Amino acid sequence: METTRQKKIAGVLQNDLTMILQKLLNSSSKNSTILSVTKVKVSTDLSQVKIYVSIFPIDQAKSVFELIETNKSSVKNSMGILIRNQVRRIPSI
């Protein structure tokens, strides 16, 4: 059962991560790929985040996941800048 705080943080993270990941795709050579964050789950202590992503076209999914994995630290840094006033510690992805 998610608390109200977890739901609020998940909603904020979903919007921010969608924007961050779209910028990441636009800066790479994947301009024709559509990515959306469909769901975000936050752990009870707000230290971990699980992100569910939808990618179209599906044949680009593997390369997009590799791009996200290699740029994980920059995604976390960008996320930290956007939510620094709402959480004490930036959750790991």
Buried (B, 14 or more C-beta within 10 A) or exposed (E): EEEEEBEEBBEBBBEBBBBBBBEBBEEEEBEEBEBBBEEBEBEEEBEEBEBEBEBEEEEBBEBBEEBBEEBEEEBBEBBEEBBEEEBEEBBEB
